């Protein structure tokens, strides 16, 4: 038994072809009273199995689904092969309706401030815990794209200026469901 919750997975995502092994693994950890934060870019099929198989441990689980945009085109570019935003939202709704604790990681944000606020408005009714907002860090050092795809990098850089981040914080800061990742805190000087 651990003294604090643990995050799972830490370096991969949850795929349906491994879901049986995953639920067996988590069931063993949960059966002794551990709490787990399940972090994923959710596939609805996986979330349905997790909710069904781990239902006896519902009070020990917090789902944190990564949703950085509701725009499928942007998602396809930055997260190739990952579930599209509409599937992630359906997964969030499913887990929420099954009575699981839910949270969102919008790090990195893949949209502008106005769309981030709209995303908060859409998602927050299905979030029982928090929505974490964070910038895309070190874009120019981490991203190597073709000249024609550089528009996506330039767009993120323009959207995540200090002024825009401060505007987002001003709009959402008083909401108790909102949390800021270190990249946003650095802009705010906190």
C-alpha positions in Angstrom: 0.0 0.0 0.0 1.4 3.4 -1.0 1.1 6.5 1.1 -0.2 8.6 -1.8 -2.0 8.2 -5.1 0.1 7.1 -8.1 -0.2 8.0 -11.7 -0.7 5.4 -14.4 0.5 5.2 -17.1 3.6 7.3 -17.0 5.2 6.8 -20.4 2.7 5.3 -22.8 -1.0 5.4 -23.5 -3.9 3.0 -23.0 -4.7 0.8 -26.0 -7.5 -1.7 -26.3 -5.2 -4.6 -27.2 -3.6 -4.3 -23.7 -6.6 -3.4 -21.7 -7.0 -6.8 -20.0 -3.4 -6.6 -18.7 -4.0 -3.0 -17.6 -7.2 -3.8 -15.7 -5.6 -6.8 -14.0 -2.6 -4.7 -13.0 -4.7 -1.8 -11.7 -7.1 -4.1 -9.9 -4.3 -5.6 -7.9 -3.0 -2.1 -6.8 -6.5 -0.9 -6.1 -7.6 -4.0 -4.1 -5.1 -3.1 -1.3 -6.5 0.4 -1.0 -4.3 2.4 -3.3 -5.6 5.4 -5.2 -4.7 5.9 -8.8 -4.7 8.8 -11.3 -5.3 7.3 -14.7 -3.9 9.7 -17.3 -4.7 9.1 -21.0 -5.7 10.5 -24.4 -8.8 8.4 -24.0 -10.1 5.8 -26.5 -13.8 5.4 -25.7 -13.6 1.6 -26.0 -10.8 1.6 -23.3 -12.7 3.9 -21.0 -15.8 1.7 -21.2 -13.7 -1.4 -20.2 -11.9 0.5 -17.4 -15.2 1.8 -16.0 -16.8 -1.7 -16.1 -13.8 -3.7 -14.7 -12.7 -1.1 -12.1 -16.2 -0.1 -10.9 -15.7 -1.7 -7.5 -12.8 0.7 -7.0 -14.5 3.8 -8.3 -13.9 5.9 -5.2 -10.1 5.3 -5.6 -9.8 6.4 -9.2 -9.4 9.8 -10.8 -9.4 9.9 -14.6 -7.4 12.8 -16.1 -8.1 13.0 -19.8 -5.7 15.0 -22.1 -7.8 17.4 -24.2 -5.8 20.4 -25.5 -8.2 21.4 -28.2 -11.6 20.6 -29.6 -10.4 21.2 -33.2 -9.8 17.9 -35.0 -7.5 19.3 -37.6 -5.1 20.8 -35.0 -5.3 17.6 -33.0 -4.4 15.5 -36.0 -1.3 17.5 -36.6 0.0 17.7 -33.1 -1.2 14.3 -31.9 -1.1 11.9 -34.9 -2.7 8.6 -34.2 -4.3 9.7 -31.0 -8.1 9.8 -30.5 -9.7 12.9 -31.9 -11.3 15.5 -29.6 -14.8 14.3 -30.1 -13.9 10.8 -28.9 -12.1 12.2 -25.9 -15.1 14.3 -25.0 -17.4 11.2 -25.3 -14.9 9.3 -23.1 -15.1 12.1 -20.5 -18.9 12.1 -20.6 -19.0 8.3 -20.3 -16.7 8.2 -17.2 -18.6 11.1 -15.6 -22.0 9.5 -16.2 -20.7 6.2 -14.7 -19.9 8.1 -11.5 -16.1 8.3 -11.8 -14.1 11.3 -10.7 -12.9 13.2 -13.8 -10.2 15.8 -14.6 -8.7 17.3 -17.7 -5.1 18.1 -18.7 -5.1 20.9 -21.3 -1.3 20.8 -21.4 -0.3 21.7 -23.9 -3.1 23.9 -25.0 -3.4 23.6 -28.7 -5.8 26.5 -29.2 -6.2 30.2 -28.7 -7.5 31.8 -25.5 -11.1 32.2 -26.7 -11.2 28.5 -27.8 -9.6 27.5 -24.5 -12.4 29.4 -22.6 -15.0 27.7 -24.9 -13.4 24.4 -24.2 -13.6 25.0 -20.5 -17.3 25.8 -20.8 -18.0 22.6 -22.8 -15.9 20.3 -20.5 -16.3 21.7 -17.0 -19.9 20.3 -16.4 -18.4 16.8 -16.8 -15.4 17.5 -14.6 -15.6 16.6 -11.0 -12.1 17.7 -10.1 -9.9 20.1 -12.0 -8.9 21.3 -15.5 -5.2 22.0 -15.8 -4.0 24.5 -18.4 -0.4 24.7 -19.6 1.6 26.1 -22.5 3.4 24.1 -25.1 7.0 24.3 -23.7 10.2 24.9 -25.8 8.4 24.6 -29.1 11.3 25.6 -31.3 13.6 23.1 -29.7 11.2 20.2 -29.5 9.4 20.5 -32.8 10.9 19.8 -36.2 8.5 20.2 -39.0 8.5 20.9 -42.7 8.4 24.5 -43.9 4.7 24.0 -45.0 3.8 22.8 -41.5 5.7 25.6 -39.7 2.3 27.5 -39.7 1.2 25.2 -36.8 4.3 26.2 -34.8 3.8 29.9 -35.5 0.2 29.6 -34.6 0.9 28.1 -31.2 3.6 30.7 -30.5 1.3 33.5 -31.4 -1.5 32.0 -29.3 0.6 31.5 -26.2 2.2 34.9 -25.8 2.4 36.2 -22.2 -0.4 38.7 -22.9 -2.7 35.9 -24.2 -1.9 33.7 -21.2 -2.6 36.5 -18.8 -5.9 37.1 -20.6 -6.8 33.4 -20.1 -5.9 33.6 -16.5 -8.0 36.7 -16.0 -11.0 35.0 -17.6 -10.8 31.7 -15.7 -8.7 32.3 -12.5 -11.6 32.6 -10.1 -13.1 29.3 -11.1 -12.3 26.6 -8.5 -12.0 23.9 -11.2 -9.1 25.7 -12.9 -5.4 24.9 -12.1 -2.4 26.3 -13.8 0.7 24.3 -14.8 4.2 25.7 -14.2 4.4 27.1 -17.7 1.5 29.4 -16.9 2.6 30.2 -13.4 5.9 31.4 -14.8 4.1 33.9 -16.9 2.2 35.1 -13.9 5.3 35.2 -11.7 3.9 32.7 -9.1 
